[in-house]
């Protein structure tokens, strides 16, 4: 359930990042503000029980990947294969962090 909060936070991050660039009316700015609030609310709630570093990495990864993809798919920015490769590297790093969290190394005392 906590990871669902991180995913929701990341999805709303995509919304507010897009809003910061494209908002032109008071309604759009209001929606951007609501997205910011919801995004950080869910991020903070998830961070209370999950490892904060991993939560933030997943949150930022979702936001980064979603923003770059929406830039091309929704707003018609030129498609750049290098961006997709770099997003894949970012996502692999996030998966690696999650795997490291699930299998902590045993420390000798």
Buried (B, 14 or more C-beta within 10 A) or exposed (E): EEEEBBBBBBBBBBBBBBBEEEBEEEEEEEBBEBBBEBBBBBBEBBBEEBEEEBBBBBBBBBBBBBBBBBBBEEEEEEEEEEBBEBBEEBBEEBEEBBEEBEEEEEEEE
